[in-house]
Every structure is written in structure tokens, then in C-alpha cells.
Amino acid sequence: MRILLLGMNGQVGWELQRSLAPLGELVALDRRSAHGLCGDLSDLVALRATVRKLNPDFIVNAAAYTAVDKAESEADRAFLVNGQAIQVLAEEAVTLNAWLVHYSTDYVFNGSGASPWLETDSVGPVNKYGESKLAGEQAIIASGCKHLIFRTSWVYGARGNNFAKTMIRLAKDRDTLNVVSDQIGAPTGADLIADVTALAVRQVLQQPELAGVYHLASSGEVSWHEYASHVIAFALANGEQLAVSAINPIETIAYPTPAQRPLNSRLNTQKLRGKFSLHLPDWQSGVNRMLREVLNK
């Protein structure tokens, strides 16, 4: 089996290199072209040619335009990478009879209410980033290709920047942190996403009827403020010298950003857990493991 992985150097892509490697021949690409291959989702012609040349059994797309605020002023680029490029991948998947595995977001919803979102709930993005990701989902479904779409939220990895690292860095220099308390979700590790992907890839080979859209997130829920408080408490308990003495909760309206953020990022994962017979660990265990790695404890 040949697997084409796009976005190999992102948080999820980095972990996917590990989890997918045992399943078959893995060709992992980033935005830079090499050996006549292109993983740049903004170059549609070269992207299509690369997929045709490699003729993979699975296309796993972990590449995306993820600058949520910048997407408000760069909507064309966001839709190129998150929409048009995904249509190209879907069309090629149909031609090659390949599977397309793609990652989406809770931002396809409007963030209202307090109930975890179901896969069947009506979509309604509140920002350009969410609209562009929804366009990608719709292109995949409309193509009729064999697909797995994993909607996830609050993704972090030990590699690269993340919310927890930012909080610890700020806490070393400031005595007070102000953190949004009315946005609720579940921090979800890139390693968990990668491991679930590998499990799903193995299972759909035997059960192609498992194709579809799934919500993938750690269990439990937390606000950004509670998340920050957890991170700081863990860091202090593990010997970090921090200056912070107070973490104040603030509302989203007190922290204006170019792109509107959904308040409700909860995702109902019952479909994924049931169909693939798996357990999704609580968010704290994943975050703690990541923090131990970051803090070298």
C-alpha cells in the first residue's frame, strides 16, 4: 500500500509520519518541491501532477491554511489552499480509486449553544477560515471519492508552538495573565489524531462502509482559562520558576480579534468511538504528557 502524506512538517503531519510508516510505503511531502514532487497546496497544477505520478492508495492531507485571523484579509488564499486544492485531491482520488483522509474543524459550526456538535448538525461558519474549511469538506463529499474527514479542535503538539508553551513563556515574565473563559472545547493532541488515523486507515481497508465524516477530539471539556490554569499549575508542580500570581478570566468580547471565534467548540465523538471501537482519553492526560516532554520532566 502506498500512502501520500501532505503537510509532513505540521503538528499533525509530523505525528502522522510515525503512525502511518508501518502501514505501507509512505511518501511524505511538505510545501517545498523535491524530486519532481510538489506538496504545495497553493500550486494546483503541480499538486495534481504529483498525485498522478505517485498513484497512492491513500492520500492523507494534513496541510492547510490555518491563520484564522489572517484569513479575514487573505480569504482568496485560504479558499485556494483549504477549498480548491482539496477539490483537486478529491478529483484525483476518484480517478485513482484512492482514499482521501482529510482534517477539518469545529469552525464549520457557528459556535452557539452548549451541546457537543454532532456530525449531522447544520453548519454555519462565523469566519473566513471556517468557510474555507467547509468548502474543502463539501468538495470531498461532492466528488464521491472514498473519504474520511476528521473534524477536530484545539489541536496541539509538543513540536512547534502551542497554547501551553505560550502560557508558560508569558508566565515567566508577567505577574498576571488574562485568558478567555467563555470559549469551551477539548485540547486534542496531534499524536492522538495521528494514532486514530492509522487505526481508521487499517479498518476502512476491511470495511469501506466506514467512510464518512467523524468528530475526533479528546474527552472532556474546558475553557481556555481553565486550560491555562491547568498548564501553570502543572509547570509550578514540576519546578518551573514562574512570575505569575493571577490568571484572570475574561470574556471573548474583551479580547477582540479580526476573526470571530466560536464559543462552543465541543464535539460529540460518539460516532467515531462506536464505529471504530476505540477509547478517546481525557484531555488532561494528553496535555500532561505533552508538558512533561516540553518541560523535560
Summary of the structure (lengths in Angstrom):
residues: 297
radius of gyration: 19.2
end to end distance: 38.4
largest distance: 58.6
contacts: 1032
relative contact order: 0.15
helix: 45%
strand: 19%
